């Protein structure tokens, strides 16, 4: 049975090259669950955002209370930068925000 061999195709100078995708920027890690839980339990700053939404935070004074320090441990500094957007109607977290 005869076979036909085709010559190998050489890439042309003008052939399309695959586009290089830019490297994705590294995403910051999420706050630990213990930090989110502590902000929900011990928050003392509640700012009304409208639409039955509230921004919950820990104040500097509250961060240095013994019960909060015991709950947070080494994550107390990170908890100072975390805020939680809370839906009052559904009683659920909308978004966890962390300052840089």
C-alpha positions as CSV (number, residue, x, y, z in Angstrom):
1,X,0.0,0.0,0.0
2,X,1.6,3.2,-1.1
3,X,1.9,6.1,1.4
4,X,2.2,9.7,0.7
5,X,4.6,11.8,2.7
6,X,4.0,15.5,3.0
7,X,6.9,17.9,3.6
8,X,7.1,19.4,7.0
9,X,5.6,22.9,7.1
10,X,8.0,25.6,8.3
11,X,6.6,28.4,10.4
12,X,6.2,31.5,8.4
13,X,7.6,34.8,9.7
14,X,4.1,36.2,9.7
15,X,2.3,33.4,11.3
16,X,0.3,34.4,14.4
17,X,2.1,33.6,17.7
18,X,0.2,32.8,20.8
19,X,-0.4,36.0,22.8
20,X,1.5,36.2,26.1
21,X,-0.8,36.6,29.0
22,X,0.4,39.0,31.7
23,X,1.2,37.5,35.0
24,X,-1.6,37.9,37.5
25,X,-0.9,40.1,40.4
26,X,-0.7,38.1,43.7
27,X,-3.9,38.5,45.7
28,X,-3.6,39.4,49.4
29,X,-4.6,36.6,51.7
30,X,-8.0,36.7,53.3
31,X,-8.2,37.5,57.0
32,X,-8.4,34.4,59.2
33,X,-11.8,33.3,60.3
34,X,-10.9,34.1,64.0
35,X,-10.4,37.7,63.0
36,X,-13.8,37.9,61.2
37,X,-15.5,36.2,64.1
38,X,-13.9,38.5,66.7
39,X,-15.0,41.6,64.7
40,X,-18.6,40.3,64.6
41,X,-18.6,39.4,68.3
42,X,-16.8,42.4,69.8
43,X,-17.4,45.3,67.4
44,X,-18.1,48.6,69.1
45,X,-18.2,50.8,66.0
46,X,-21.3,50.4,63.8
47,X,-21.6,52.9,60.9
48,X,-25.0,52.9,59.0
49,X,-24.4,52.7,55.3
50,X,-28.0,52.9,54.2
51,X,-30.1,50.2,52.7
52,X,-30.1,48.2,56.0
53,X,-26.3,47.8,55.7
54,X,-23.9,48.5,58.5
55,X,-20.1,48.7,58.6
56,X,-18.8,46.9,61.7
57,X,-15.3,47.6,63.2
58,X,-13.3,47.4,66.4
59,X,-12.0,50.6,67.9
60,X,-8.5,51.0,69.3
61,X,-9.8,51.0,72.9
62,X,-11.8,47.8,72.3
63,X,-8.8,46.1,70.8
64,X,-6.8,46.4,74.0
65,X,-9.5,45.0,76.3
66,X,-8.5,41.6,77.8
67,X,-11.3,39.5,76.3
68,X,-10.6,40.8,72.8
69,X,-6.9,40.3,73.1
70,X,-7.5,36.7,74.4
71,X,-9.8,35.9,71.5
72,X,-7.4,37.4,68.8
73,X,-4.0,36.7,70.2
74,X,-1.3,37.6,67.6
75,X,-4.0,38.7,65.0
76,X,-5.0,41.8,67.0
77,X,-3.0,44.1,64.7
78,X,-4.7,42.7,61.7
79,X,-8.1,42.9,63.3
80,X,-7.6,46.7,63.6
81,X,-7.6,46.9,59.7
82,X,-10.7,44.7,59.1
83,X,-14.2,46.0,58.6
84,X,-17.3,43.9,57.8
85,X,-20.2,45.1,55.8
86,X,-23.2,43.5,57.4
87,X,-26.8,43.1,56.1
88,X,-29.2,43.8,58.9
89,X,-32.3,42.4,57.1
90,X,-30.7,39.0,56.2
91,X,-28.3,38.9,59.1
92,X,-25.4,38.0,56.9
93,X,-22.0,39.2,55.9
94,X,-22.0,41.1,52.6
95,X,-18.2,41.7,52.3
96,X,-15.1,41.6,54.5
97,X,-12.9,44.6,53.9
98,X,-9.2,45.0,54.9
99,X,-7.1,48.1,54.7
100,X,-3.7,47.9,53.2
